[in-house]
Amino acid sequence: MSHQIQIWAQTRTVCVIHEGILDLTGMESGRAQGVAALTEHGFSRLLVDTRAVNRDPTVTEHHRFASTQALYMPLHIVVAVVVRPAVFESTPAFEKFSVDRGVQIKAFVDIDEAQAWLMRVTN
């Protein structure tokens, strides 16, 4: 489990890049650091890149993570998650779980489409 935070000043986006094994602890840590960076820079766009993850969180981990979204994710934040095509579903479970809890989030397999969507929905 590891991740890095990148600040994309030109598009006012914070990017959390996960790699290796991604579990509940990694998701929570990435969210905390991503939200802190968003707050520090005054941005509202969060892009989460999971293409380099070789073990995805379980459905239970996604559900537990989403159950705390309302506590830790400010309402003005918009989230795009980029996943590998092999794990993409029509509506991934994590997206549904988070949307049900009031988070504006969408999953993509293409990072450029994810960034374009973030730009459209946040102006």
C-alpha positions in Angstrom: 0.0 0.0 0.0 1.5 3.3 -1.0 0.3 6.5 -2.6 1.6 9.9 -3.5 -0.1 13.3 -3.7 0.4 15.5 -6.7 -0.8 19.1 -7.1 -1.8 20.0 -10.6 -1.9 23.8 -10.2 -2.9 24.5 -13.9 -6.2 22.6 -13.5 -6.6 23.3 -9.8 -6.7 19.5 -9.1 -5.2 17.3 -6.4 -4.3 13.9 -7.6 -3.9 10.9 -5.3 -2.0 8.1 -7.0 -2.3 4.7 -5.4 -0.1 1.7 -6.3 0.4 -1.8 -5.1 -2.1 -3.2 -2.6 -5.0 -0.9 -1.9 -7.0 -1.6 1.3 -9.3 0.4 3.6 -6.3 2.0 5.5 -4.8 3.1 2.2 -8.0 4.6 1.0 -8.5 6.5 4.2 -5.0 7.8 4.3 -5.2 8.9 0.6 -8.5 10.6 1.3 -7.1 12.4 4.4 -4.0 13.6 2.6 -6.0 14.5 -0.6 -8.6 16.6 1.4 -5.8 18.3 3.3 -4.1 19.3 0.1 -7.4 20.5 -1.4 -8.0 22.6 1.7 -4.5 24.0 1.7 -4.6 25.0 -2.0 -8.3 26.0 -2.1 -9.1 23.5 -4.8 -12.3 21.4 -5.3 -11.2 18.8 -7.8 -9.8 15.4 -6.6 -8.6 12.8 -9.0 -7.8 9.4 -7.6 -5.7 7.2 -9.9 -5.8 3.5 -9.1 -4.4 2.2 -12.4 -1.2 1.0 -10.7 -3.1 -1.0 -8.0 -2.5 -4.7 -8.2 -5.0 -5.7 -5.5 -8.2 -3.7 -5.2 -10.2 -3.2 -2.0 -12.9 -5.7 -1.3 -16.6 -4.7 -1.6 -16.7 -4.6 2.2 -13.7 -2.2 2.4 -15.4 0.0 -0.2 -18.6 0.0 1.8 -16.8 0.8 5.0 -14.9 3.6 3.3 -18.0 5.1 1.7 -19.9 4.9 5.1 -17.5 7.6 6.4 -17.5 9.8 3.3 -19.9 12.3 4.8 -17.6 12.8 7.8 -14.4 13.4 5.9 -15.3 14.6 2.4 -16.4 18.3 2.2 -19.5 18.8 0.1 -17.9 21.1 -2.5 -15.3 18.4 -3.5 -15.8 16.6 -6.8 -14.0 13.3 -7.2 -13.0 11.4 -10.3 -11.6 7.9 -9.8 -9.5 6.3 -12.6 -9.5 2.4 -12.5 -8.1 -0.3 -14.7 -10.4 -1.5 -17.5 -10.4 -5.0 -16.0 -12.1 -3.8 -12.8 -14.5 -1.3 -14.4 -18.2 -2.1 -14.1 -21.1 -0.1 -15.5 -21.4 1.6 -12.1 -18.7 0.4 -9.8 -19.8 -0.4 -6.3 -17.6 2.2 -4.7 -19.2 4.9 -6.9 -22.7 3.9 -5.9 -21.9 3.6 -2.2 -20.3 7.1 -2.2 -23.1 8.8 -4.3 -25.6 7.3 -1.9 -23.8 9.2 0.8 -23.8 12.6 -1.0 -20.4 12.5 -2.6 -20.1 13.8 -6.2 -18.0 11.0 -7.7 -17.6 9.2 -11.0 -15.4 6.4 -12.1 -13.4 6.3 -15.4 -10.9 4.2 -17.2 -9.4 7.1 -19.1 -7.5 9.8 -17.1 -8.1 12.5 -19.7 -11.9 11.8 -19.6 -11.8 12.0 -15.8 -10.0 15.3 -15.8 -12.4 16.7 -18.5 -15.4 15.7 -16.4 -13.9 17.4 -13.3 -13.4 20.6 -15.3 -17.0 20.5 -16.6 -18.7 19.9 -13.3 -16.7 22.4 -11.3 -16.2 25.2 -13.9 
